[in-house]
Amino acid sequence: MTNKKHAIKFSTEEVPLQKKTAAGTRALKLEEGEEVVFADSFDAKEKVFAEVQGRKIELSKLTKKKRDAKPEQVK
């Protein structure tokens, strides 16, 4: 979840194992001035919430996408 209420949900199986030369894995592309404010891994059956800008958002309801896909705008 970002400060501009963009979010993405993807399987951890998409994240490659870290090798010696690895520099990390990008989950989503950020816009100018955007930053990640919440990140978590959770079981698909689990209900997970994040509070962003004073609003409670159920992240478990997000549509599952491929890693580094266009994130959803959370309302």
Distance bins in CASP14 RR format, pairs under 12 A and 6 or more apart:
PFRMAT RR
TARGET T0000
AUTHOR 0000-0000-0000
RMODE 2
METHOD distances of the structure
MODEL  1
1 7 1 0 1 0 0 0 0 0 0 0 0
1 8 0 0 0 0 1 0 0 0 0 0 0
1 9 0 0 0 0 0 1 0 0 0 0 0
1 27 0 0 0 0 0 1 0 0 0 0 0
1 28 0 0 0 0 0 1 0 0 0 0 0
1 30 0 0 0 0 0 1 0 0 0 0 0
1 34 0 0 0 0 0 1 0 0 0 0 0
1 35 0 0 0 0 0 1 0 0 0 0 0
1 36 1 0 0 1 0 0 0 0 0 0 0
1 37 1 0 1 0 0 0 0 0 0 0 0
1 38 1 0 1 0 0 0 0 0 0 0 0
1 39 1 0 0 1 0 0 0 0 0 0 0
1 40 0 0 0 0 1 0 0 0 0 0 0
1 48 0 0 0 0 0 1 0 0 0 0 0
1 49 0 0 0 0 0 1 0 0 0 0 0
1 50 1 0 1 0 0 0 0 0 0 0 0
1 51 0 0 0 0 1 0 0 0 0 0 0
1 52 1 0 1 0 0 0 0 0 0 0 0
1 53 0 0 0 0 0 1 0 0 0 0 0
1 55 0 0 0 0 0 1 0 0 0 0 0
1 56 0 0 0 0 0 1 0 0 0 0 0
1 57 1 0 0 1 0 0 0 0 0 0 0
1 58 0 0 0 0 0 1 0 0 0 0 0
1 59 1 0 0 1 0 0 0 0 0 0 0
1 62 0 0 0 0 1 0 0 0 0 0 0
1 71 0 0 0 0 1 0 0 0 0 0 0
1 72 0 0 0 0 0 1 0 0 0 0 0
1 73 0 0 0 0 0 1 0 0 0 0 0
1 74 1 0 0 1 0 0 0 0 0 0 0
2 8 0 0 0 0 1 0 0 0 0 0 0
2 27 0 0 0 0 0 1 0 0 0 0 0
2 28 1 0 0 1 0 0 0 0 0 0 0
2 29 0 0 0 0 0 1 0 0 0 0 0
2 30 1 0 0 1 0 0 0 0 0 0 0
2 31 0 0 0 0 1 0 0 0 0 0 0
2 32 0 0 0 0 0 1 0 0 0 0 0
2 33 0 0 0 0 1 0 0 0 0 0 0
2 34 1 0 1 0 0 0 0 0 0 0 0
2 35 1 0 0 1 0 0 0 0 0 0 0
2 36 1 0 1 0 0 0 0 0 0 0 0
2 37 1 0 0 1 0 0 0 0 0 0 0
2 38 0 0 0 0 1 0 0 0 0 0 0
2 39 0 0 0 0 1 0 0 0 0 0 0
2 50 0 0 0 0 0 1 0 0 0 0 0
2 52 0 0 0 0 1 0 0 0 0 0 0
2 53 0 0 0 0 0 1 0 0 0 0 0
2 57 0 0 0 0 0 1 0 0 0 0 0
2 71 1 0 0 1 0 0 0 0 0 0 0
2 72 0 0 0 0 0 1 0 0 0 0 0
2 73 0 0 0 0 0 1 0 0 0 0 0
2 74 0 0 0 0 1 0 0 0 0 0 0
3 30 0 0 0 0 1 0 0 0 0 0 0
3 31 0 0 0 0 0 1 0 0 0 0 0
3 32 0 0 0 0 0 1 0 0 0 0 0
3 33 1 0 0 1 0 0 0 0 0 0 0
3 34 1 0 0 1 0 0 0 0 0 0 0
3 35 1 0 1 0 0 0 0 0 0 0 0
3 36 0 0 0 0 1 0 0 0 0 0 0
3 37 1 0 1 0 0 0 0 0 0 0 0
3 38 0 0 0 0 1 0 0 0 0 0 0
3 50 0 0 0 0 0 1 0 0 0 0 0
3 52 1 0 0 1 0 0 0 0 0 0 0
3 53 1 0 0 1 0 0 0 0 0 0 0
3 54 0 0 0 0 0 1 0 0 0 0 0
3 74 0 0 0 0 0 1 0 0 0 0 0
4 28 0 0 0 0 0 1 0 0 0 0 0
4 30 0 0 0 0 1 0 0 0 0 0 0
4 31 1 0 0 1 0 0 0 0 0 0 0
4 32 0 0 0 0 0 1 0 0 0 0 0
4 33 0 0 0 0 1 0 0 0 0 0 0
4 34 1 0 1 0 0 0 0 0 0 0 0
4 35 0 0 0 0 1 0 0 0 0 0 0
4 36 0 0 0 0 0 1 0 0 0 0 0
4 37 0 0 0 0 1 0 0 0 0 0 0
4 52 0 0 0 0 1 0 0 0 0 0 0
4 53 0 0 0 0 1 0 0 0 0 0 0
4 71 0 0 0 0 1 0 0 0 0 0 0
4 72 0 0 0 0 0 1 0 0 0 0 0
4 73 0 0 0 0 1 0 0 0 0 0 0
4 74 0 0 0 0 1 0 0 0 0 0 0
5 31 0 0 0 0 0 1 0 0 0 0 0
5 34 0 0 0 0 1 0 0 0 0 0 0
5 36 0 0 0 0 0 1 0 0 0 0 0
5 37 0 0 0 0 1 0 0 0 0 0 0
5 38 0 0 0 0 0 1 0 0 0 0 0
5 50 0 0 0 0 0 1 0 0 0 0 0
5 51 0 0 0 0 0 1 0 0 0 0 0
5 52 1 0 0 1 0 0 0 0 0 0 0
5 53 1 0 0 1 0 0 0 0 0 0 0
5 54 0 0 0 0 0 1 0 0 0 0 0
5 55 0 0 0 0 1 0 0 0 0 0 0
5 57 1 0 0 1 0 0 0 0 0 0 0
5 59 0 0 0 0 0 1 0 0 0 0 0
5 62 0 0 0 0 0 1 0 0 0 0 0
5 71 0 0 0 0 1 0 0 0 0 0 0
5 72 0 0 0 0 1 0 0 0 0 0 0
5 73 1 0 0 1 0 0 0 0 0 0 0
5 74 1 0 1 0 0 0 0 0 0 0 0
5 75 1 0 0 1 0 0 0 0 0 0 0
6 27 0 0 0 0 0 1 0 0 0 0 0
6 28 1 0 0 1 0 0 0 0 0 0 0
6 29 0 0 0 0 1 0 0 0 0 0 0
6 30 0 0 0 0 1 0 0 0 0 0 0
6 31 1 0 0 1 0 0 0 0 0 0 0
6 33 0 0 0 0 0 1 0 0 0 0 0
6 34 1 0 0 1 0 0 0 0 0 0 0
6 35 0 0 0 0 0 1 0 0 0 0 0
6 36 0 0 0 0 1 0 0 0 0 0 0
6 37 0 0 0 0 0 1 0 0 0 0 0
6 38 0 0 0 0 0 1 0 0 0 0 0
6 52 0 0 0 0 0 1 0 0 0 0 0
6 57 0 0 0 0 0 1 0 0 0 0 0
6 62 0 0 0 0 0 1 0 0 0 0 0
6 65 0 0 0 0 0 1 0 0 0 0 0
6 69 0 0 0 0 0 1 0 0 0 0 0
6 70 0 0 0 0 1 0 0 0 0 0 0
6 71 1 0 1 0 0 0 0 0 0 0 0
6 72 1 0 0 1 0 0 0 0 0 0 0
6 73 1 0 0 1 0 0 0 0 0 0 0
6 74 1 0 0 1 0 0 0 0 0 0 0
6 75 0 0 0 0 0 1 0 0 0 0 0
7 27 0 0 0 0 1 0 0 0 0 0 0
7 28 0 0 0 0 1 0 0 0 0 0 0
7 34 0 0 0 0 0 1 0 0 0 0 0
7 36 0 0 0 0 1 0 0 0 0 0 0
7 37 0 0 0 0 0 1 0 0 0 0 0
7 38 0 0 0 0 1 0 0 0 0 0 0
7 39 0 0 0 0 1 0 0 0 0 0 0
7 40 0 0 0 0 0 1 0 0 0 0 0
7 48 0 0 0 0 0 1 0 0 0 0 0
7 49 0 0 0 0 0 1 0 0 0 0 0
7 50 0 0 0 0 1 0 0 0 0 0 0
7 52 0 0 0 0 1 0 0 0 0 0 0
7 57 1 0 0 1 0 0 0 0 0 0 0
7 58 0 0 0 0 0 1 0 0 0 0 0
7 59 1 0 0 1 0 0 0 0 0 0 0
7 60 0 0 0 0 0 1 0 0 0 0 0
7 61 0 0 0 0 0 1 0 0 0 0 0
7 62 1 0 1 0 0 0 0 0 0 0 0
7 63 0 0 0 0 1 0 0 0 0 0 0
7 64 0 0 0 0 0 1 0 0 0 0 0
7 65 0 0 0 0 1 0 0 0 0 0 0
7 69 0 0 0 0 0 1 0 0 0 0 0
7 70 0 0 0 0 0 1 0 0 0 0 0
7 71 1 0 1 0 0 0 0 0 0 0 0
7 72 1 0 1 0 0 0 0 0 0 0 0
7 73 0 0 0 0 1 0 0 0 0 0 0
7 74 1 0 1 0 0 0 0 0 0 0 0
7 75 0 0 0 0 0 1 0 0 0 0 0
8 14 0 0 0 0 0 1 0 0 0 0 0
8 26 0 0 0 0 0 1 0 0 0 0 0
8 27 1 0 0 1 0 0 0 0 0 0 0
8 28 1 0 1 0 0 0 0 0 0 0 0
8 29 0 0 0 0 1 0 0 0 0 0 0
8 30 0 0 0 0 0 1 0 0 0 0 0
8 36 0 0 0 0 0 1 0 0 0 0 0
8 38 0 0 0 0 0 1 0 0 0 0 0
8 39 0 0 0 0 1 0 0 0 0 0 0
8 59 0 0 0 0 1 0 0 0 0 0 0
8 62 1 0 0 1 0 0 0 0 0 0 0
8 63 0 0 0 0 1 0 0 0 0 0 0
8 64 0 0 0 0 1 0 0 0 0 0 0
8 65 1 0 1 0 0 0 0 0 0 0 0
8 66 0 0 0 0 1 0 0 0 0 0 0
8 67 1 0 0 1 0 0 0 0 0 0 0
8 68 0 0 0 0 1 0 0 0 0 0 0
8 69 1 0 0 1 0 0 0 0 0 0 0
8 70 0 0 0 0 1 0 0 0 0 0 0
8 71 1 0 1 0 0 0 0 0 0 0 0
8 72 1 0 0 1 0 0 0 0 0 0 0
8 73 0 0 0 0 0 1 0 0 0 0 0
8 74 0 0 0 0 0 1 0 0 0 0 0
9 27 0 0 0 0 1 0 0 0 0 0 0
9 28 0 0 0 0 0 1 0 0 0 0 0
9 39 0 0 0 0 0 1 0 0 0 0 0
9 40 0 0 0 0 0 1 0 0 0 0 0
9 41 0 0 0 0 0 1 0 0 0 0 0
9 42 0 0 0 0 1 0 0 0 0 0 0
9 44 0 0 0 0 1 0 0 0 0 0 0
9 46 0 0 0 0 0 1 0 0 0 0 0
9 48 0 0 0 0 1 0 0 0 0 0 0
9 50 0 0 0 0 0 1 0 0 0 0 0
9 57 0 0 0 0 0 1 0 0 0 0 0
9 58 0 0 0 0 0 1 0 0 0 0 0
9 59 1 0 0 1 0 0 0 0 0 0 0
9 60 1 0 0 1 0 0 0 0 0 0 0
9 61 0 0 0 0 1 0 0 0 0 0 0
9 62 1 1 0 0 0 0 0 0 0 0 0
9 63 1 0 0 1 0 0 0 0 0 0 0
9 64 1 0 1 0 0 0 0 0 0 0 0
9 65 1 0 0 1 0 0 0 0 0 0 0
9 66 0 0 0 0 0 1 0 0 0 0 0
9 67 0 0 0 0 1 0 0 0 0 0 0
9 69 0 0 0 0 1 0 0 0 0 0 0
9 71 0 0 0 0 1 0 0 0 0 0 0
9 72 0 0 0 0 1 0 0 0 0 0 0
9 74 0 0 0 0 0 1 0 0 0 0 0
10 25 0 0 0 0 0 1 0 0 0 0 0
10 26 0 0 0 0 0 1 0 0 0 0 0
10 27 1 0 0 1 0 0 0 0 0 0 0
10 28 0 0 0 0 1 0 0 0 0 0 0
10 39 0 0 0 0 0 1 0 0 0 0 0
10 41 0 0 0 0 0 1 0 0 0 0 0
10 42 0 0 0 0 0 1 0 0 0 0 0
10 44 0 0 0 0 0 1 0 0 0 0 0
10 59 0 0 0 0 0 1 0 0 0 0 0
10 62 0 0 0 0 1 0 0 0 0 0 0
10 63 0 0 0 0 0 1 0 0 0 0 0
10 64 1 0 0 1 0 0 0 0 0 0 0
10 65 1 0 1 0 0 0 0 0 0 0 0
10 66 1 0 0 1 0 0 0 0 0 0 0
10 67 1 0 1 0 0 0 0 0 0 0 0
10 68 0 0 0 0 1 0 0 0 0 0 0
10 69 1 0 0 1 0 0 0 0 0 0 0
10 70 0 0 0 0 0 1 0 0 0 0 0
10 71 0 0 0 0 0 1 0 0 0 0 0
10 72 0 0 0 0 0 1 0 0 0 0 0
11 27 0 0 0 0 0 1 0 0 0 0 0
11 41 0 0 0 0 1 0 0 0 0 0 0
11 42 0 0 0 0 0 1 0 0 0 0 0
11 43 0 0 0 0 0 1 0 0 0 0 0
11 44 0 0 0 0 1 0 0 0 0 0 0
11 64 1 0 0 1 0 0 0 0 0 0 0
11 65 0 0 0 0 1 0 0 0 0 0 0
11 66 0 0 0 0 1 0 0 0 0 0 0
11 67 0 0 0 0 1 0 0 0 0 0 0
11 69 0 0 0 0 0 1 0 0 0 0 0
12 25 0 0 0 0 0 1 0 0 0 0 0
12 27 0 0 0 0 0 1 0 0 0 0 0
12 39 0 0 0 0 0 1 0 0 0 0 0
12 40 0 0 0 0 0 1 0 0 0 0 0
12 41 1 0 1 0 0 0 0 0 0 0 0
12 42 0 0 0 0 1 0 0 0 0 0 0
12 43 0 0 0 0 0 1 0 0 0 0 0
12 44 0 0 0 0 0 1 0 0 0 0 0
12 64 0 0 0 0 0 1 0 0 0 0 0
12 67 0 0 0 0 1 0 0 0 0 0 0
13 41 0 0 0 0 0 1 0 0 0 0 0
13 44 0 0 0 0 0 1 0 0 0 0 0
13 64 0 0 0 0 0 1 0 0 0 0 0
13 66 0 0 0 0 0 1 0 0 0 0 0
13 67 0 0 0 0 1 0 0 0 0 0 0
14 25 0 0 0 0 1 0 0 0 0 0 0
14 26 0 0 0 0 0 1 0 0 0 0 0
14 27 0 0 0 0 1 0 0 0 0 0 0
14 41 0 0 0 0 0 1 0 0 0 0 0
14 64 0 0 0 0 0 1 0 0 0 0 0
14 65 0 0 0 0 1 0 0 0 0 0 0
14 66 1 0 0 1 0 0 0 0 0 0 0
14 67 1 0 1 0 0 0 0 0 0 0 0
14 68 0 0 0 0 1 0 0 0 0 0 0
14 69 0 0 0 0 0 1 0 0 0 0 0
15 22 0 0 0 0 0 1 0 0 0 0 0
15 24 0 0 0 0 1 0 0 0 0 0 0
15 25 1 0 1 0 0 0 0 0 0 0 0
15 26 0 0 0 0 0 1 0 0 0 0 0
15 27 0 0 0 0 1 0 0 0 0 0 0
15 41 0 0 0 0 1 0 0 0 0 0 0
15 66 0 0 0 0 0 1 0 0 0 0 0
15 67 1 0 0 1 0 0 0 0 0 0 0
15 68 0 0 0 0 0 1 0 0 0 0 0
16 22 1 0 0 1 0 0 0 0 0 0 0
16 23 0 0 0 0 0 1 0 0 0 0 0
16 24 0 0 0 0 1 0 0 0 0 0 0
16 25 1 0 0 1 0 0 0 0 0 0 0
16 26 0 0 0 0 0 1 0 0 0 0 0
16 67 0 0 0 0 1 0 0 0 0 0 0
17 24 0 0 0 0 0 1 0 0 0 0 0
17 25 0 0 0 0 0 1 0 0 0 0 0
18 24 1 0 0 1 0 0 0 0 0 0 0
18 25 0 0 0 0 1 0 0 0 0 0 0
19 25 0 0 0 0 0 1 0 0 0 0 0
24 67 0 0 0 0 0 1 0 0 0 0 0
24 68 0 0 0 0 0 1 0 0 0 0 0
25 39 0 0 0 0 0 1 0 0 0 0 0
25 67 1 0 0 1 0 0 0 0 0 0 0
25 68 0 0 0 0 1 0 0 0 0 0 0
26 36 0 0 0 0 0 1 0 0 0 0 0
26 66 0 0 0 0 0 1 0 0 0 0 0
26 67 1 0 0 1 0 0 0 0 0 0 0
26 68 1 0 1 0 0 0 0 0 0 0 0
26 69 0 0 0 0 0 1 0 0 0 0 0
26 71 0 0 0 0 0 1 0 0 0 0 0
27 36 0 0 0 0 1 0 0 0 0 0 0
27 38 0 0 0 0 0 1 0 0 0 0 0
27 39 1 0 0 1 0 0 0 0 0 0 0
27 40 0 0 0 0 0 1 0 0 0 0 0
27 41 0 0 0 0 0 1 0 0 0 0 0
27 65 0 0 0 0 0 1 0 0 0 0 0
27 66 0 0 0 0 0 1 0 0 0 0 0
27 67 1 0 1 0 0 0 0 0 0 0 0
27 68 1 0 0 1 0 0 0 0 0 0 0
27 69 0 0 0 0 1 0 0 0 0 0 0
27 70 0 0 0 0 0 1 0 0 0 0 0
27 71 0 0 0 0 1 0 0 0 0 0 0
28 34 0 0 0 0 1 0 0 0 0 0 0
28 35 0 0 0 0 0 1 0 0 0 0 0
28 36 0 0 0 0 1 0 0 0 0 0 0
28 39 0 0 0 0 0 1 0 0 0 0 0
28 62 0 0 0 0 0 1 0 0 0 0 0
28 65 0 0 0 0 1 0 0 0 0 0 0
28 66 0 0 0 0 0 1 0 0 0 0 0
28 67 0 0 0 0 1 0 0 0 0 0 0
28 68 1 0 0 1 0 0 0 0 0 0 0
28 69 1 0 0 1 0 0 0 0 0 0 0
28 70 1 0 0 1 0 0 0 0 0 0 0
28 71 1 0 1 0 0 0 0 0 0 0 0
28 72 0 0 0 0 1 0 0 0 0 0 0
29 36 0 0 0 0 0 1 0 0 0 0 0
29 67 0 0 0 0 0 1 0 0 0 0 0
29 68 1 0 0 1 0 0 0 0 0 0 0
29 69 0 0 0 0 1 0 0 0 0 0 0
29 70 0 0 0 0 1 0 0 0 0 0 0
29 71 0 0 0 0 1 0 0 0 0 0 0
30 36 1 0 0 1 0 0 0 0 0 0 0
30 37 0 0 0 0 0 1 0 0 0 0 0
30 68 0 0 0 0 0 1 0 0 0 0 0
30 70 0 0 0 0 0 1 0 0 0 0 0
30 71 0 0 0 0 1 0 0 0 0 0 0
31 70 0 0 0 0 0 1 0 0 0 0 0
31 71 0 0 0 0 1 0 0 0 0 0 0
31 73 0 0 0 0 0 1 0 0 0 0 0
34 71 0 0 0 0 1 0 0 0 0 0 0
34 73 0 0 0 0 0 1 0 0 0 0 0
35 52 0 0 0 0 0 1 0 0 0 0 0
36 50 0 0 0 0 0 1 0 0 0 0 0
36 52 0 0 0 0 0 1 0 0 0 0 0
36 71 0 0 0 0 0 1 0 0 0 0 0
37 50 1 0 0 1 0 0 0 0 0 0 0
37 51 0 0 0 0 1 0 0 0 0 0 0
37 52 1 0 0 1 0 0 0 0 0 0 0
37 53 0 0 0 0 1 0 0 0 0 0 0
37 54 0 0 0 0 0 1 0 0 0 0 0
37 55 0 0 0 0 0 1 0 0 0 0 0
37 57 0 0 0 0 0 1 0 0 0 0 0
37 74 0 0 0 0 0 1 0 0 0 0 0
38 48 0 0 0 0 1 0 0 0 0 0 0
38 49 0 0 0 0 1 0 0 0 0 0 0
38 50 1 0 1 0 0 0 0 0 0 0 0
38 51 0 0 0 0 1 0 0 0 0 0 0
38 52 1 0 0 1 0 0 0 0 0 0 0
38 53 0 0 0 0 0 1 0 0 0 0 0
38 56 0 0 0 0 0 1 0 0 0 0 0
38 57 0 0 0 0 1 0 0 0 0 0 0
38 59 1 0 0 1 0 0 0 0 0 0 0
38 74 0 0 0 0 0 1 0 0 0 0 0
39 48 0 0 0 0 0 1 0 0 0 0 0
39 50 0 0 0 0 1 0 0 0 0 0 0
39 59 0 0 0 0 1 0 0 0 0 0 0
40 46 0 0 0 0 1 0 0 0 0 0 0
40 48 1 0 0 1 0 0 0 0 0 0 0
40 49 0 0 0 0 0 1 0 0 0 0 0
40 50 1 0 0 1 0 0 0 0 0 0 0
40 59 1 0 0 1 0 0 0 0 0 0 0
40 60 0 0 0 0 0 1 0 0 0 0 0
40 62 0 0 0 0 0 1 0 0 0 0 0
41 48 0 0 0 0 1 0 0 0 0 0 0
41 59 0 0 0 0 0 1 0 0 0 0 0
41 60 0 0 0 0 0 1 0 0 0 0 0
42 48 1 0 1 0 0 0 0 0 0 0 0
42 49 0 0 0 0 0 1 0 0 0 0 0
42 50 0 0 0 0 0 1 0 0 0 0 0
42 58 0 0 0 0 0 1 0 0 0 0 0
42 59 1 0 0 1 0 0 0 0 0 0 0
42 60 1 0 0 1 0 0 0 0 0 0 0
42 62 0 0 0 0 0 1 0 0 0 0 0
43 60 0 0 0 0 1 0 0 0 0 0 0
44 59 0 0 0 0 0 1 0 0 0 0 0
44 60 1 0 0 1 0 0 0 0 0 0 0
44 61 0 0 0 0 0 1 0 0 0 0 0
44 62 0 0 0 0 0 1 0 0 0 0 0
44 64 0 0 0 0 1 0 0 0 0 0 0
45 60 0 0 0 0 1 0 0 0 0 0 0
46 58 0 0 0 0 0 1 0 0 0 0 0
46 59 0 0 0 0 1 0 0 0 0 0 0
46 60 1 0 0 1 0 0 0 0 0 0 0
46 61 0 0 0 0 0 1 0 0 0 0 0
47 56 0 0 0 0 0 1 0 0 0 0 0
47 57 0 0 0 0 0 1 0 0 0 0 0
47 58 1 0 0 1 0 0 0 0 0 0 0
47 59 0 0 0 0 1 0 0 0 0 0 0
47 60 1 0 1 0 0 0 0 0 0 0 0
47 61 0 0 0 0 1 0 0 0 0 0 0
47 62 0 0 0 0 0 1 0 0 0 0 0
48 56 0 0 0 0 0 1 0 0 0 0 0
48 57 0 0 0 0 1 0 0 0 0 0 0
48 58 1 0 0 1 0 0 0 0 0 0 0
48 59 1 0 1 0 0 0 0 0 0 0 0
48 60 1 0 1 0 0 0 0 0 0 0 0
48 61 0 0 0 0 1 0 0 0 0 0 0
48 62 0 0 0 0 1 0 0 0 0 0 0
49 55 0 0 0 0 0 1 0 0 0 0 0
49 56 1 0 1 0 0 0 0 0 0 0 0
49 57 1 0 0 1 0 0 0 0 0 0 0
49 58 1 0 1 0 0 0 0 0 0 0 0
49 59 1 0 0 1 0 0 0 0 0 0 0
49 60 0 0 0 0 1 0 0 0 0 0 0
49 61 0 0 0 0 1 0 0 0 0 0 0
49 62 0 0 0 0 0 1 0 0 0 0 0
49 74 0 0 0 0 0 1 0 0 0 0 0
50 56 1 0 0 1 0 0 0 0 0 0 0
50 57 1 0 1 0 0 0 0 0 0 0 0
50 58 0 0 0 0 1 0 0 0 0 0 0
50 59 1 0 1 0 0 0 0 0 0 0 0
50 60 0 0 0 0 0 1 0 0 0 0 0
50 61 0 0 0 0 0 1 0 0 0 0 0
50 62 0 0 0 0 0 1 0 0 0 0 0
50 74 0 0 0 0 1 0 0 0 0 0 0
51 57 1 0 0 1 0 0 0 0 0 0 0
51 58 0 0 0 0 0 1 0 0 0 0 0
51 59 0 0 0 0 0 1 0 0 0 0 0
51 74 0 0 0 0 0 1 0 0 0 0 0
52 58 0 0 0 0 0 1 0 0 0 0 0
52 59 0 0 0 0 1 0 0 0 0 0 0
52 74 1 0 0 1 0 0 0 0 0 0 0
52 75 0 0 0 0 0 1 0 0 0 0 0
53 74 0 0 0 0 0 1 0 0 0 0 0
53 75 0 0 0 0 0 1 0 0 0 0 0
55 74 0 0 0 0 1 0 0 0 0 0 0
55 75 0 0 0 0 1 0 0 0 0 0 0
56 74 0 0 0 0 0 1 0 0 0 0 0
57 72 0 0 0 0 0 1 0 0 0 0 0
57 73 0 0 0 0 0 1 0 0 0 0 0
57 74 1 0 1 0 0 0 0 0 0 0 0
57 75 0 0 0 0 1 0 0 0 0 0 0
58 74 0 0 0 0 1 0 0 0 0 0 0
58 75 0 0 0 0 0 1 0 0 0 0 0
59 71 0 0 0 0 0 1 0 0 0 0 0
59 72 0 0 0 0 0 1 0 0 0 0 0
59 74 0 0 0 0 1 0 0 0 0 0 0
61 72 0 0 0 0 1 0 0 0 0 0 0
61 74 0 0 0 0 1 0 0 0 0 0 0
61 75 0 0 0 0 0 1 0 0 0 0 0
62 69 0 0 0 0 0 1 0 0 0 0 0
62 71 0 0 0 0 1 0 0 0 0 0 0
62 72 1 0 1 0 0 0 0 0 0 0 0
62 73 0 0 0 0 0 1 0 0 0 0 0
62 74 1 0 0 1 0 0 0 0 0 0 0
62 75 0 0 0 0 0 1 0 0 0 0 0
63 69 0 0 0 0 1 0 0 0 0 0 0
63 70 0 0 0 0 0 1 0 0 0 0 0
63 71 0 0 0 0 0 1 0 0 0 0 0
63 72 1 0 0 1 0 0 0 0 0 0 0
63 73 0 0 0 0 0 1 0 0 0 0 0
63 74 0 0 0 0 0 1 0 0 0 0 0
64 72 0 0 0 0 0 1 0 0 0 0 0
65 71 1 0 0 1 0 0 0 0 0 0 0
65 72 1 0 0 1 0 0 0 0 0 0 0
END
